[in-house]
């Protein structure tokens, strides 16, 4: 996996890593991301989630696809954790109706993949 600057804020490290990973390696799980960043317990997944929420806020504010869409839960359904959808709704990127979330997420993920190139 690509190297990140360990002195940079976690959100910056996450953006750098996700932007430089091969498309075939994405999406990545929260745990894989934590491991790639060299995060150690406690609260590794919480720190990753907070960094992703920060990136979502930045991306929505700048009108960019949410790079956080490239990180999924290890549940095996290929979707992010519920917090991703809650935050996307709070930021106005997704509507409150959860029946639309999966379709919108898949489109957002594709846009995020394309915007890295």
MDTraj code that builds the backbone (N, CA, C; nanometers):
import mdtraj as md
import numpy as np

residues = "UNK UNK UNK UNK UNK UNK UNK UNK UNK UNK UNK UNK UNK UNK UNK UNK UNK UNK UNK UNK UNK UNK UNK UNK UNK UNK UNK UNK UNK UNK UNK UNK UNK UNK UNK UNK UNK UNK UNK UNK UNK UNK UNK UNK UNK UNK UNK UNK UNK UNK UNK UNK UNK UNK UNK UNK UNK UNK UNK UNK UNK UNK UNK UNK UNK UNK UNK UNK UNK UNK UNK UNK UNK UNK UNK UNK UNK UNK UNK UNK UNK UNK UNK UNK UNK UNK UNK UNK UNK UNK UNK UNK UNK UNK UNK UNK UNK UNK UNK UNK UNK UNK UNK UNK UNK UNK UNK UNK UNK UNK UNK UNK UNK UNK UNK UNK UNK".split()
xyz = np.array([
    [0.0837, -0.1190, 0.0000],
    [0.0000, 0.0000, 0.0000],
    [0.0878, 0.1247, 0.0000],
    [0.0360, 0.2319, -0.0554],
    [0.1127, 0.3563, -0.0590],
    [0.1431, 0.4066, 0.0819],
    [0.2515, 0.4786, 0.0933],
    [0.2924, 0.5346, 0.2217],
    [0.2268, 0.6704, 0.2438],
    [0.1982, 0.6990, 0.3701],
    [0.1460, 0.8294, 0.4071],
    [0.2411, 0.8917, 0.5077],
    [0.2279, 1.0209, 0.5278],
    [0.3103, 1.0934, 0.6241],
    [0.2527, 1.0705, 0.7632],
    [0.3229, 0.9974, 0.8507],
    [0.2680, 0.9679, 0.9826],
    [0.2491, 1.0912, 1.0711],
    [0.3081, 1.2033, 1.0331],
    [0.2932, 1.3273, 1.1102],
    [0.1694, 1.4074, 1.0674],
    [0.1139, 1.3739, 0.9516],
    [-0.0034, 1.4463, 0.9012],
    [-0.1275, 1.4036, 0.9794],
    [-0.2288, 1.4912, 0.9863],
    [-0.3545, 1.4512, 1.0509],
    [-0.4097, 1.3244, 0.9852],
    [-0.4831, 1.2450, 1.0610],
    [-0.5345, 1.1178, 1.0082],
    [-0.6184, 1.1407, 0.8829],
    [-0.7041, 1.2422, 0.8814],
    [-0.7881, 1.2664, 0.7627],
    [-0.7014, 1.2902, 0.6389],
    [-0.5938, 1.3623, 0.6529],
    [-0.5031, 1.3878, 0.5402],
    [-0.4388, 1.2579, 0.4949],
    [-0.3976, 1.1758, 0.5910],
    [-0.3384, 1.0459, 0.5582],
    [-0.4388, 0.9575, 0.4843],
    [-0.5644, 0.9586, 0.5320],
    [-0.6686, 0.8774, 0.4690],
    [-0.6896, 0.9232, 0.3249],
    [-0.7026, 1.0535, 0.3025],
    [-0.7238, 1.1037, 0.1662],
    [-0.6071, 1.0636, 0.0760],
    [-0.4856, 1.0809, 0.1241],
    [-0.3669, 1.0458, 0.0447],
    [-0.3679, 0.8983, 0.0084],
    [-0.3973, 0.8145, 0.1064],
    [-0.3975, 0.6704, 0.0836],
    [-0.5058, 0.6305, -0.0158],
    [-0.6277, 0.6768, 0.0056],
    [-0.7380, 0.6398, -0.0834],
    [-0.7168, 0.6927, -0.2252],
    [-0.6599, 0.8103, -0.2367],
    [-0.6371, 0.8695, -0.3688],
    [-0.5287, 0.7966, -0.4468],
    [-0.4383, 0.7312, -0.3763],
    [-0.3249, 0.6692, -0.4440],
    [-0.3358, 0.5176, -0.4580],
    [-0.4382, 0.4580, -0.3991],
    [-0.4544, 0.3123, -0.4101],
    [-0.5011, 0.2739, -0.5498],
    [-0.4609, 0.1573, -0.5974],
    [-0.5130, 0.1101, -0.7259],
    [-0.6645, 0.0893, -0.7166],
    [-0.7349, 0.1227, -0.8210],
    [-0.8812, 0.1077, -0.8209],
    [-0.9236, -0.0349, -0.7894],
    [-0.8456, -0.1318, -0.8350],
    [-0.8797, -0.2721, -0.8112],
    [-0.8756, -0.3092, -0.6639],
    [-0.8056, -0.2311, -0.5828],
    [-0.7942, -0.2588, -0.4392],
    [-0.9071, -0.1931, -0.3590],
    [-0.9954, -0.1215, -0.4265],
    [-1.1015, -0.0478, -0.3594],
    [-1.2371, -0.1084, -0.3917],
    [-1.3327, -0.1027, -0.3032],
    [-1.3262, -0.0363, -0.1733],
    [-1.2434, -0.1158, -0.0733],
    [-1.2083, -0.0499, 0.0342],
    [-1.1282, -0.1055, 0.1425],
    [-1.2136, -0.1005, 0.2690],
    [-1.1902, -0.1930, 0.3620],
    [-1.2678, -0.1908, 0.4863],
    [-1.2069, -0.0918, 0.5857],
    [-1.2865, -0.0540, 0.6841],
    [-1.2384, 0.0358, 0.7890],
    [-1.1160, -0.0251, 0.8567],
    [-1.1194, -0.1570, 0.8841],
    [-1.0074, -0.2225, 0.9503],
    [-0.8838, -0.2238, 0.8615],
    [-0.9007, -0.2506, 0.7335],
    [-0.7863, -0.2481, 0.6415],
    [-0.7251, -0.1087, 0.6356],
    [-0.8098, -0.0080, 0.6366],
    [-0.7612, 0.1297, 0.6342],
    [-0.6837, 0.1614, 0.7613],
    [-0.7380, 0.1221, 0.8758],
    [-0.6685, 0.1449, 1.0032],
    [-0.5318, 0.0767, 1.0028],
    [-0.5277, -0.0460, 0.9524],
    [-0.4010, -0.1196, 0.9460],
    [-0.3028, -0.0524, 0.8509],
    [-0.3523, -0.0085, 0.7348],
    [-0.2655, 0.0580, 0.6366],
    [-0.2063, 0.1864, 0.6933],
    [-0.2818, 0.2518, 0.7809],
    [-0.2331, 0.3755, 0.8424],
    [-0.1438, 0.3484, 0.9633],
    [-0.1369, 0.2224, 1.0050],
    [-0.0558, 0.1868, 1.1203],
    [-0.1176, 0.2301, 1.2522],
    [-0.2501, 0.2462, 1.2548],
    [-0.3166, 0.2867, 1.3787],
    [-0.3195, 0.1708, 1.4764],
    [-0.2973, 0.2017, 1.6004],
    [-0.2970, 0.1007, 1.7060],
    [-0.4112, 0.1298, 1.8026],
    [-0.4676, 0.0250, 1.8633],
    [-0.5738, 0.0464, 1.9626],
    [-0.5226, 0.1357, 2.0745],
    [-0.6104, 0.2023, 2.1410],
    [-0.7568, 0.1893, 2.1355],
    [-0.8176, 0.2812, 2.0308],
    [-0.9456, 0.2560, 2.0019],
    [-1.0296, 0.3421, 1.9194],
    [-0.9841, 0.3526, 1.7744],
    [-0.9246, 0.2498, 1.7182],
    [-0.8754, 0.2610, 1.5805],
    [-0.9885, 0.2880, 1.4822],
    [-1.0956, 0.2116, 1.4905],
    [-1.2055, 0.2290, 1.3956],
    [-1.2748, 0.3626, 1.4201],
    [-1.2874, 0.4030, 1.5443],
    [-1.3485, 0.5326, 1.5752],
    [-1.2665, 0.6461, 1.5142],
    [-1.1340, 0.6370, 1.5219],
    [-1.0489, 0.7412, 1.4644],
    [-1.0599, 0.7440, 1.3118],
    [-1.0691, 0.6261, 1.2514],
    [-1.0884, 0.6188, 1.1068],
    [-1.2232, 0.6812, 1.0701],
    [-1.3281, 0.6461, 1.1432],
    [-1.4616, 0.6998, 1.1149],
    [-1.4640, 0.8519, 1.1284],
    [-1.3992, 0.9046, 1.2295],
    [-1.3950, 1.0500, 1.2476],
    [-1.3212, 1.1176, 1.1319],
    [-1.2132, 1.0562, 1.0877],
    [-1.1386, 1.1114, 0.9733],
    [-1.2246, 1.1076, 0.8477],
    [-1.2977, 0.9989, 0.8270],
    [-1.3835, 0.9882, 0.7096],
    [-1.4958, 1.0910, 0.7137],
    [-1.5515, 1.1146, 0.8317],
    [-1.6559, 1.2168, 0.8447],
    [-1.5999, 1.3554, 0.8109],
    [-1.4789, 1.3821, 0.8525],
    [-1.4152, 1.5101, 0.8195],
    [-1.3981, 1.5224, 0.6683],
    [-1.3540, 1.4143, 0.6040],
    [-1.3357, 1.4164, 0.4591],
    [-1.4693, 1.4348, 0.3871],
    [-1.5742, 1.3723, 0.4390],
    [-1.7067, 1.3889, 0.3792],
    [-1.7483, 1.5359, 0.3851],
    [-1.7275, 1.5971, 0.4987],
    [-1.7629, 1.7387, 0.5159],
    [-1.6852, 1.8250, 0.4160],
    [-1.5555, 1.7999, 0.4041],
    [-1.4716, 1.8767, 0.3107],
    [-1.5175, 1.8556, 0.1668],
    [-1.5425, 1.7305, 0.1299],
    [-1.5796, 1.7002, -0.0079],
    [-1.7143, 1.7609, -0.0453],
    [-1.8122, 1.7509, 0.0436],
    [-1.9434, 1.8090, 0.0154],
    [-1.9311, 1.9613, 0.0044],
    [-1.8544, 2.0219, 0.0934],
    [-1.8367, 2.1674, 0.0895],
    [-1.7723, 2.2129, -0.0408],
    [-1.6854, 2.1304, -0.0981],
    [-1.6157, 2.1641, -0.2223],
    [-1.6868, 2.1108, -0.3468],
    [-1.8001, 2.0420, -0.3282],
    [-1.8741, 1.9883, -0.4422],
    [-1.8079, 1.8689, -0.5084],
    [-1.7225, 1.7998, -0.4342],
    [-1.6518, 1.6828, -0.4878],
    [-1.7245, 1.5547, -0.4470],
    [-1.7001, 1.4461, -0.5204],
    [-1.7490, 1.3160, -0.4739],
    [-1.6844, 1.2842, -0.3385],
    [-1.7559, 1.2145, -0.2546],
    [-1.7046, 1.1824, -0.1205],
    [-1.6081, 1.0641, -0.1288],
    [-1.4811, 1.0920, -0.1083],
    [-1.3796, 0.9868, -0.1132],
    [-1.4039, 0.8821, -0.0040],
    [-1.4755, 0.9198, 0.1008],
    [-1.5090, 0.8261, 0.2085],
    [-1.5954, 0.7108, 0.1580],
    [-1.6574, 0.7269, 0.0423],
    [-1.7388, 0.6196, -0.0153],
    [-1.6542, 0.5002, -0.0569],
    [-1.5238, 0.5150, -0.0542],
    [-1.4337, 0.4062, -0.0918],
    [-1.3987, 0.3157, 0.0260],
    [-1.4637, 0.3400, 0.1395],
    [-1.4390, 0.2600, 0.2597],
    [-1.5706, 0.1955, 0.3016],
    [-1.5664, 0.0640, 0.3235],
    [-1.6876, -0.0120, 0.3541],
    [-1.6715, -0.0924, 0.4829],
    [-1.7851, -0.1370, 0.5307],
    [-1.7883, -0.2228, 0.6489],
    [-1.7437, -0.3634, 0.6115],
    [-1.6961, -0.4371, 0.7066],
    [-1.6559, -0.5756, 0.6791],
    [-1.7748, -0.6712, 0.6859],
    [-1.8962, -0.6179, 0.7010],
    [-2.0171, -0.7008, 0.7093],
    [-2.0344, -0.7892, 0.5870],
    [-1.9749, -0.7503, 0.4756],
    [-1.9832, -0.8327, 0.3559],
    [-2.0894, -0.7887, 0.2567],
    [-2.1620, -0.6801, 0.2873],
    [-2.2635, -0.6347, 0.1930],
    [-2.2100, -0.5286, 0.0976],
    [-2.0825, -0.4923, 0.1134],
    [-2.0206, -0.3953, 0.0246],
    [-2.0608, -0.2516, 0.0502],
    [-2.1202, -0.2259, 0.1655],
    [-2.1658, -0.0917, 0.1995],
    [-2.0896, -0.0376, 0.3195],
    [-2.0851, 0.0940, 0.3313],
    [-2.0243, 0.1531, 0.4510],
    [-2.1114, 0.1275, 0.5738],
    [-2.0580, 0.1602, 0.6880],
    [-2.1331, 0.1510, 0.8137],
    [-2.2482, 0.2521, 0.8116],
    [-2.3492, 0.2301, 0.8951],
    [-2.4641, 0.3224, 0.8990],
    [-2.4256, 0.4689, 0.9207],
    [-2.3181, 0.4948, 0.9922],
    [-2.2754, 0.6319, 1.0175],
    [-2.2452, 0.7088, 0.8900],
    [-2.1975, 0.6390, 0.7870],
    [-2.1714, 0.7048, 0.6584],
    [-2.3008, 0.7644, 0.6045],
    [-2.4069, 0.6849, 0.6054],
    [-2.5346, 0.7298, 0.5512],
    [-2.5947, 0.8414, 0.6364],
    [-2.5832, 0.8288, 0.7671],
    [-2.6328, 0.9336, 0.8565],
    [-2.5614, 1.0657, 0.8290],
    [-2.4320, 1.0577, 0.8115],
    [-2.3537, 1.1790, 0.7866],
    [-2.3848, 1.2363, 0.6479],
    [-2.4017, 1.1498, 0.5482],
    [-2.4358, 1.1956, 0.4132],
    [-2.5708, 1.2674, 0.4132],
    [-2.6653, 1.2182, 0.4928],
    [-2.7953, 1.2842, 0.5057],
    [-2.7778, 1.4183, 0.5757],
    [-2.7033, 1.4194, 0.6868],
    [-2.6825, 1.5427, 0.7631],
    [-2.6149, 1.6503, 0.6787],
    [-2.5282, 1.6090, 0.5867],
    [-2.4576, 1.7035, 0.4995],
    [-2.5405, 1.7442, 0.3778],
    [-2.6566, 1.6814, 0.3606],
    [-2.7422, 1.7142, 0.2476],
    [-2.7058, 1.6443, 0.1184],
    [-2.6141, 1.5502, 0.1215],
    [-2.5740, 1.4787, -0.0004],
    [-2.6743, 1.3685, -0.0335],
    [-2.7315, 1.3043, 0.0686],
    [-2.8311, 1.1995, 0.0494],
    [-2.9616, 1.2457, 0.1116],
    [-3.0763, 1.2001, 0.0558],
    [-3.2046, 1.2317, 0.1174],
    [-3.2242, 1.1466, 0.2431],
    [-3.3193, 1.1840, 0.3246],
    [-3.3446, 1.1118, 0.4488],
    [-3.4007, 0.9717, 0.4244],
    [-3.4643, 0.9487, 0.3104],
    [-3.5286, 0.8210, 0.2787],
    [-3.4241, 0.7110, 0.2612],
    [-3.4147, 0.6175, 0.3564],
    [-3.3115, 0.5144, 0.3470],
    [-3.3273, 0.4191, 0.2291],
    [-3.4458, 0.4130, 0.1699],
    [-3.4641, 0.3230, 0.0559],
    [-3.3819, 0.3681, -0.0655],
    [-3.3373, 0.4912, -0.0667],
    [-3.2567, 0.5439, -0.1777],
    [-3.1059, 0.5349, -0.1522],
    [-3.0679, 0.5048, -0.0300],
    [-2.9269, 0.5152, 0.0089],
    [-2.8341, 0.4215, -0.0669],
    [-2.8723, 0.2965, -0.0841],
    [-2.7805, 0.2031, -0.1489],
    [-2.7517, 0.2443, -0.2934],
    [-2.8545, 0.2817, -0.3674],
    [-2.8354, 0.3243, -0.5057],
    [-2.7495, 0.4504, -0.5126],
    [-2.7792, 0.5463, -0.4262],
    [-2.7009, 0.6701, -0.4243],
    [-2.5566, 0.6436, -0.3826],
    [-2.5388, 0.5516, -0.2876],
    [-2.4033, 0.5182, -0.2446],
    [-2.3224, 0.4602, -0.3606],
    [-2.3822, 0.3666, -0.4349],
    [-2.3087, 0.3042, -0.5452],
    [-2.2673, 0.4093, -0.6491],
    [-2.3549, 0.5042, -0.6768],
    [-2.3208, 0.6115, -0.7707],
    [-2.2104, 0.7000, -0.7132],
    [-2.2186, 0.7294, -0.5846],
    [-2.1173, 0.8132, -0.5188],
    [-1.9819, 0.7436, -0.5213],
    [-1.9815, 0.6135, -0.4969],
    [-1.8562, 0.5366, -0.4980],
    [-1.7924, 0.5414, -0.6370],
    [-1.8738, 0.5245, -0.7417],
    [-1.8202, 0.5312, -0.8774],
    [-1.7616, 0.6688, -0.9067],
    [-1.8318, 0.7736, -0.8657],
    [-1.7808, 0.9099, -0.8874],
    [-1.6495, 0.9296, -0.8119],
    [-1.6433, 0.8774, -0.6894],
    [-1.5205, 0.8919, -0.6090],
    [-1.4046, 0.8181, -0.6766],
    [-1.4296, 0.7003, -0.7301],
    [-1.3243, 0.6261, -0.8012],
    [-1.2769, 0.7044, -0.9237],
    [-1.3709, 0.7556, -1.0004],
    [-1.3363, 0.8298, -1.1226],
    [-1.2633, 0.9596, -1.0919],
    [-1.2987, 1.0256, -0.9822],
    [-1.2393, 1.1551, -0.9521],
    [-1.0938, 1.1441, -0.9050],
    [-1.0500, 1.0253, -0.8720],
    [-0.9113, 1.0074, -0.8263],
    [-0.8142, 1.0149, -0.9423],
    [-0.8609, 0.9942, -1.0648],
    [-0.7708, 0.9879, -1.1811],
    [-0.7432, 1.1231, -1.2397],
])
top = md.Topology()
chain = top.add_chain()
for i, resn in enumerate(residues, 1):
    res = top.add_residue(resn, chain, resSeq=i)
    for name in ("N", "CA", "C"):
        top.add_atom(name, md.element.get_by_symbol(name[0]), res)
traj = md.Trajectory(xyz[None], top)
